[in-house]
Amino acid sequence: MMSQNLKSIFIDGEAGTTGLGIRDRLAALPEVVVKSIAPEKRKDPVARKDMMAGVDLVVLCLPDDAARESVALADELGSASPKIVDAATAHRVAPGWVYGFAELAPGHADKIANANRVSNPGCYPTGGIALLRPLIDAGLIAQDHPVTVNAVSGYSGGGKSMIEAHEAGSAPAFELYGLGLKHKHLPELQVYSRLERRPIFVPSVGNFRQGMLVSVPLHLDTLPGKPKVADLHAALAERYAGSTYVKVLPADASGKLEPESLNDTNQLELRVFGSDDLGQAVLVAKLDNLGKGASGAAVQNIRLMLGLAEG
């Protein structure tokens, strides 16, 4: 017999990459039940609204406009409106929404736990913010510093057409994109890093399915107090001490880093490479773009919002 204490969840857009990833992760949680809508009614607003009225939490895995429509449907339910985690970019800097990076700052996980509306972070900003926010909070990087963020992701984050192209062997081995410097992840990257100056962000895609590296180059003599490489590492280590999912590790002695070793986890690894003699450093974050960069983070937020034990 099904427990009466189970928390019910509806994934609006469960057939996409992120939706499927969330569903797979939730299947391992005995405390929750995932409710699905009939395939022919997935775009029926009446059916979706009825489903929302009967669950504890809704996860939105939809294009931005569709996500806004779903929120409007939920709002029409008034006091019966469920909690919402939006995996789209639609609400990531919207008033009234809590940003779903639990490790953003001390006490932020509690804000997520008490929120009714949470915006799941983008994969690239998860790495960039994790690196920058502690150093800006510590005064080691000025808020108006001209920051550049470079990143490479597996092709699974690029949507259906990109996935099909890579799996068919017709996609290039590597490509830069977003070179108009207006990538949709830029607003959250700037806001939650606490940067006053718009950063330059250059993403890229490699011919591997999933995994991600995000890097931030720095000239140490341009930073307040001219910190050493060890000072940057120490500030990151202090911020994430005791974290379940974010680890600050020594720079790899080989001077190399590959993007795939955290695949299928919710882990995020941070490292500081650099030379005090040269006065240069590179901050690097490694994560699974489908894990801590998407579905894993969503399930972490779901656990917090529904009062479930951390997994």
Residue pairs with C-beta under 8 A, 6 or more apart in sequence:
2 33
5 31
6 31
6 32
6 33
7 31
7 32
7 33
7 56
7 57
7 306
7 308
8 32
8 33
8 34
8 35
8 54
8 55
8 56
8 57
9 26
9 32
9 33
9 34
9 35
9 55
9 56
9 57
9 58
9 59
9 302
10 34
10 35
10 36
10 37
10 51
10 52
10 55
10 57
10 58
10 59
10 82
11 19
11 22
11 23
11 34
11 36
11 58
11 59
11 61
12 48
12 58
12 59
12 60
12 61
12 62
12 70
13 19
13 42
13 60
13 61
13 62
13 66
14 20
14 22
14 23
14 34
14 36
14 61
15 42
16 61
17 156
17 157
17 159
17 163
17 290
17 294
18 61
18 87
18 290
18 294
18 295
18 298
19 59
19 61
19 87
21 290
21 291
21 294
21 295
21 296
22 59
22 61
22 87
22 295
22 298
22 299
23 34
24 295
25 295
25 296
25 299
26 32
26 34
26 299
26 302
27 34
28 311
29 299
29 303
29 308
29 311
31 306
31 308
32 302
32 306
32 308
35 51
35 54
35 55
37 44
37 47
37 48
37 51
38 47
41 47
41 48
42 48
45 69
45 73
48 70
48 73
49 73
49 74
49 76
49 77
52 58
52 70
52 73
52 74
52 77
52 81
52 82
53 77
53 80
53 82
55 82
56 82
56 83
56 306
57 82
57 83
57 84
57 85
57 302
57 305
57 306
58 70
58 74
58 82
58 83
58 84
58 85
59 84
59 85
59 86
59 87
59 298
59 302
60 66
60 67
60 70
60 71
60 84
60 85
60 86
60 87
60 88
61 87
61 88
62 70
62 88
63 88
64 88
64 89
64 90
65 90
66 88
67 86
67 88
67 90
67 91
68 90
68 91
70 84
71 84
71 86
71 90
71 91
71 117
74 81
74 82
74 84
75 81
81 116
83 115
83 116
83 117
83 118
83 305
83 306
84 116
84 117
84 118
85 100
85 118
85 119
85 120
85 298
85 301
85 302
85 305
86 97
86 117
86 118
86 119
86 120
87 120
87 294
87 298
89 122
89 184
89 185
89 188
90 119
91 97
91 117
91 119
92 99
92 119
92 121
92 122
92 187
92 188
93 187
93 188
93 191
94 119
96 117
97 115
97 117
97 118
97 119
98 111
98 112
98 115
98 117
98 118
98 119
99 108
99 118
99 119
99 121
99 188
99 192
100 112
100 118
100 119
100 120
100 121
100 297
100 298
100 300
100 301
101 108
101 121
101 126
101 129
101 130
101 192
101 297
102 108
102 109
102 112
102 245
102 300
102 301
102 304
103 109
103 130
103 239
103 240
103 243
103 245
103 246
103 268
104 129
104 133
104 192
105 133
105 137
109 304
112 118
112 301
112 304
112 305
113 304
113 305
113 307
115 305
118 301
118 305
120 294
120 297
120 298
120 301
121 129
121 188
121 192
121 293
121 297
122 184
122 185
122 188
122 189
122 293
123 153
123 157
123 212
123 287
123 289
123 290
123 293
123 294
124 149
124 151
124 153
124 183
124 185
124 189
124 201
124 203
124 212
124 214
124 293
125 185
125 188
125 189
125 192
126 214
126 268
126 285
126 287
126 292
126 293
126 297
127 151
127 212
127 213
127 214
127 268
127 285
127 286
127 287
127 293
128 149
128 151
128 189
128 193
128 199
128 201
128 214
128 216
128 285
129 188
129 189
129 192
129 193
130 246
130 268
130 270
130 285
131 214
131 216
131 236
131 270
131 283
131 284
131 285
132 141
132 147
132 193
132 195
132 216
132 283
133 192
133 193
133 194
133 239
134 235
134 236
134 238
134 239
134 240
135 141
135 232
135 235
135 236
135 283
136 142
136 143
136 193
136 194
136 195
137 194
137 239
138 235
138 239
139 224
139 225
140 223
140 224
140 225
140 227
140 231
140 232
140 235
141 147
141 218
141 223
141 224
142 223
142 224
143 194
143 195
143 196
143 197
144 195
144 196
144 197
145 195
145 197
145 222
145 223
146 197
146 199
146 200
147 193
147 195
147 197
147 199
147 200
147 216
148 199
148 200
148 201
148 202
148 216
148 217
149 189
149 199
149 200
149 201
149 202
149 214
149 215
149 216
150 202
150 203
150 204
150 214
150 215
150 216
150 217
151 201
151 202
151 203
151 204
151 212
151 213
151 214
151 215
152 174
152 203
152 204
152 205
152 206
152 212
152 213
152 259
153 203
153 204
153 205
153 206
153 211
153 212
153 259
153 289
154 205
154 206
154 208
154 209
154 210
154 211
154 212
154 259
154 260
154 289
154 290
155 162
155 163
155 165
155 166
155 171
155 205
155 206
155 207
155 208
155 209
156 163
156 209
156 210
156 289
156 290
157 205
157 210
157 212
157 289
157 290
157 293
157 294
158 205
162 171
162 205
165 171
166 207
166 209
171 207
172 207
173 206
173 207
174 204
174 205
174 206
174 207
175 204
175 205
176 202
176 203
176 204
177 203
177 204
177 205
178 201
178 202
178 203
179 202
181 200
181 201
183 201
183 203
185 201
185 203
186 198
186 199
186 201
189 195
189 199
189 201
190 198
190 199
193 199
206 259
208 259
208 260
210 260
210 263
210 288
210 289
210 290
210 291
211 258
211 259
211 260
211 261
211 262
211 263
211 286
211 287
211 288
211 289
212 259
212 285
212 286
212 287
212 288
212 289
212 293
213 257
213 259
213 284
213 285
213 286
214 284
214 285
214 287
215 282
215 283
215 284
215 285
216 282
216 283
216 284
217 280
217 281
217 282
218 232
218 274
218 280
218 281
218 282
218 283
219 279
219 280
220 226
220 227
220 228
220 229
220 274
220 276
220 279
220 280
220 281
221 279
226 279
228 276
229 272
229 273
229 274
229 275
229 276
229 281
232 272
232 274
232 281
232 283
233 248
233 250
233 272
236 248
236 270
236 272
236 283
237 248
240 246
240 247
240 248
240 270
244 310
245 266
245 267
245 268
245 292
245 300
246 267
246 268
246 269
246 270
247 267
247 268
247 269
247 270
248 269
248 270
248 271
249 269
249 270
249 271
250 271
251 271
251 272
251 273
251 274
252 271
252 273
255 273
257 271
257 284
257 286
259 286
261 286
262 268
262 269
262 286
262 287
262 288
262 291
262 292
263 288
263 290
263 291
264 288
264 290
264 291
265 288
265 291
265 292
265 296
266 288
266 291
266 292
266 296
266 297
266 299
266 300
267 287
267 288
267 291
267 292
268 285
268 286
268 287
268 292
269 285
269 286
269 287
270 283
270 284
270 285
270 286
271 283
271 284
271 286
272 281
272 282
272 283
272 284
273 281
273 282
273 284
274 280
274 281
274 282
275 281
287 293
288 296
290 296
291 297
299 311
300 310
302 308
303 309
303 310
303 311
